[in-house]
Amino acid sequence: MKEIEIISSDFQKEVINSDKTVLVDFYANWCSPCSMMSPIISAIAEENENIKVVKIDVDKNQDLAMKYDVMSIPTMLIFKKGIITKTFIGITDKAEIEKEL
């Protein structure tokens, strides 16, 4: 499954109410470490049909970034049944993320 870009108004439906585990990637287009993580996030999305991967641009969705205390990017959150089960900040190894999914 390909990752999807969402905005604040989609968050409840796509993340909180999802029946799948959701990996949320908070990023910005100008962020070099985010660009480095992008192919890893894409690979996780394409290789794991049982999860959903969503991307949130912090510049366009500052309310969500504030709500989830995103102080630096990239920040990746794993939600299971609407609850955060793991947080990753900065460049993170693919295997480490997949282990938590």
C-alpha atoms as a printed R data frame, in Angstrom:
    type eleno elety resid chain resno       x      y      z
1   ATOM     1    CA   MET     A     1   0.000  0.000  0.000
2   ATOM     2    CA   LYS     A     2   1.293  3.466 -0.824
3   ATOM     3    CA   GLU     A     3   1.592  6.109  1.870
4   ATOM     4    CA   ILE     A     4  -1.045  8.821  1.812
5   ATOM     5    CA   GLU     A     5  -0.746 12.521  2.579
6   ATOM     6    CA   ILE     A     6  -3.426 13.775  4.935
7   ATOM     7    CA   ILE     A     7  -4.470 17.064  6.479
8   ATOM     8    CA   SER     A     8  -5.815 17.835  9.934
9   ATOM     9    CA   SER     A     9  -9.441 17.265  8.978
10  ATOM    10    CA   ASP     A    10  -8.611 13.694  7.830
11  ATOM    11    CA   PHE     A    11  -6.696 12.716 10.971
12  ATOM    12    CA   GLN     A    12  -9.599 11.322 13.015
13  ATOM    13    CA   LYS     A    13 -10.828  9.123 10.172
14  ATOM    14    CA   GLU     A    14  -7.468  8.015  8.750
15  ATOM    15    CA   VAL     A    15  -5.502  7.550 11.980
16  ATOM    16    CA   ILE     A    16  -7.573  7.488 15.163
17  ATOM    17    CA   ASN     A    17 -10.455  5.439 13.741
18  ATOM    18    CA   SER     A    18  -8.305  3.160 11.559
19  ATOM    19    CA   ASP     A    19  -8.681 -0.576 12.049
20  ATOM    20    CA   LYS     A    20  -5.038 -0.967 10.977
21  ATOM    21    CA   THR     A    21  -1.841  0.017 12.743
22  ATOM    22    CA   VAL     A    22  -0.865  3.460 11.438
23  ATOM    23    CA   LEU     A    23   2.624  4.894 10.972
24  ATOM    24    CA   VAL     A    24   2.373  8.693 10.940
25  ATOM    25    CA   ASP     A    25   5.297 10.607  9.430
26  ATOM    26    CA   PHE     A    26   5.480 14.284 10.429
27  ATOM    27    CA   TYR     A    27   7.754 16.002  7.912
28  ATOM    28    CA   ALA     A    28   8.482 19.206  5.967
29  ATOM    29    CA   ASN     A    29   9.604 19.616  2.370
30  ATOM    30    CA   TRP     A    30  12.614 21.737  3.387
31  ATOM    31    CA   CYS     A    31  13.867 19.191  5.952
32  ATOM    32    CA   SER     A    32  16.968 17.237  4.824
33  ATOM    33    CA   PRO     A    33  16.593 14.398  7.363
34  ATOM    34    CA   CYS     A    34  12.928 14.097  6.281
35  ATOM    35    CA   SER     A    35  14.082 13.679  2.686
36  ATOM    36    CA   MET     A    36  16.484 10.964  3.828
37  ATOM    37    CA   MET     A    37  13.647  9.144  5.629
38  ATOM    38    CA   SER     A    38  11.189  9.434  2.741
39  ATOM    39    CA   PRO     A    39  12.371  6.345  0.777
40  ATOM    40    CA   ILE     A    40  12.392  4.317  4.000
41  ATOM    41    CA   ILE     A    41   8.825  5.382  4.829
42  ATOM    42    CA   SER     A    42   7.746  4.579  1.258
43  ATOM    43    CA   ALA     A    43   9.357  1.135  1.410
44  ATOM    44    CA   ILE     A    44   7.642  0.354  4.726
45  ATOM    45    CA   ALA     A    45   4.296  1.379  3.210
46  ATOM    46    CA   GLU     A    46   4.751 -0.737  0.093
47  ATOM    47    CA   GLU     A    47   6.102 -3.815  1.877
48  ATOM    48    CA   ASN     A    48   3.529 -3.997  4.693
49  ATOM    49    CA   GLU     A    49  -0.065 -4.420  3.515
50  ATOM    50    CA   ASN     A    50  -1.330 -4.829  7.076
51  ATOM    51    CA   ILE     A    51  -0.441 -1.257  8.094
52  ATOM    52    CA   LYS     A    52  -1.377  2.230  6.932
53  ATOM    53    CA   VAL     A    53   1.280  4.913  6.419
54  ATOM    54    CA   VAL     A    54   0.280  8.568  6.452
55  ATOM    55    CA   LYS     A    55   2.401 11.665  5.907
56  ATOM    56    CA   ILE     A    56   1.647 15.016  7.521
57  ATOM    57    CA   ASP     A    57   3.331 18.231  6.394
58  ATOM    58    CA   VAL     A    58   3.982 20.165  9.619
59  ATOM    59    CA   ASP     A    59   3.983 23.512  7.798
60  ATOM    60    CA   LYS     A    60   0.436 22.930  6.544
61  ATOM    61    CA   ASN     A    61  -0.832 21.171  9.688
62  ATOM    62    CA   GLN     A    62   0.701 23.044 12.604
63  ATOM    63    CA   ASP     A    63  -2.283 22.222 14.811
64  ATOM    64    CA   LEU     A    64  -1.515 18.488 14.609
65  ATOM    65    CA   ALA     A    65   2.196 19.058 15.158
66  ATOM    66    CA   MET     A    66   1.394 21.020 18.303
67  ATOM    67    CA   LYS     A    67  -1.209 18.519 19.519
68  ATOM    68    CA   TYR     A    68   1.279 15.648 19.284
69  ATOM    69    CA   ASP     A    69   4.258 17.653 20.635
70  ATOM    70    CA   VAL     A    70   6.269 17.406 17.420
71  ATOM    71    CA   MET     A    71   9.278 19.567 18.296
72  ATOM    72    CA   SER     A    72  11.692 18.284 15.670
73  ATOM    73    CA   ILE     A    73  11.276 16.527 12.375
74  ATOM    74    CA   PRO     A    74  11.131 13.940 11.124
75  ATOM    75    CA   THR     A    75   8.945 12.515 13.875
76  ATOM    76    CA   MET     A    76   7.183  9.213 13.312
77  ATOM    77    CA   LEU     A    77   4.376  8.001 15.560
78  ATOM    78    CA   ILE     A    78   2.862  4.529 15.590
79  ATOM    79    CA   PHE     A    79  -0.842  4.399 16.437
80  ATOM    80    CA   LYS     A    80  -2.630  1.187 17.342
81  ATOM    81    CA   LYS     A    81  -6.387  1.459 17.870
82  ATOM    82    CA   GLY     A    82  -6.051  5.245 18.076
83  ATOM    83    CA   ILE     A    83  -3.334  5.222 20.746
84  ATOM    84    CA   ILE     A    84   0.333  6.138 20.298
85  ATOM    85    CA   THR     A    85   2.448  3.076 21.023
86  ATOM    86    CA   LYS     A    86   5.850  4.330 19.835
87  ATOM    87    CA   THR     A    87   7.581  7.565 18.845
88  ATOM    88    CA   PHE     A    88  10.682  7.906 16.675
89  ATOM    89    CA   ILE     A    89  12.498 11.227 16.285
90  ATOM    90    CA   GLY     A    90  15.106 11.869 13.608
91  ATOM    91    CA   ILE     A    91  16.619  9.462 11.134
92  ATOM    92    CA   THR     A    92  15.616  5.954 12.169
93  ATOM    93    CA   ASP     A    93  16.598  2.535 10.856
94  ATOM    94    CA   LYS     A    94  13.898  0.767  8.819
95  ATOM    95    CA   ALA     A    95  14.249 -2.450 10.822
96  ATOM    96    CA   GLU     A    96  13.759 -0.561 14.092
97  ATOM    97    CA   ILE     A    97  10.488  0.937 12.838
98  ATOM    98    CA   GLU     A    98   9.236 -2.375 11.430
99  ATOM    99    CA   LYS     A    99  10.028 -4.129 14.720
100 ATOM   100    CA   GLU     A   100   7.565 -1.811 16.488
101 ATOM   101    CA   LEU     A   101   4.850 -2.170 13.862
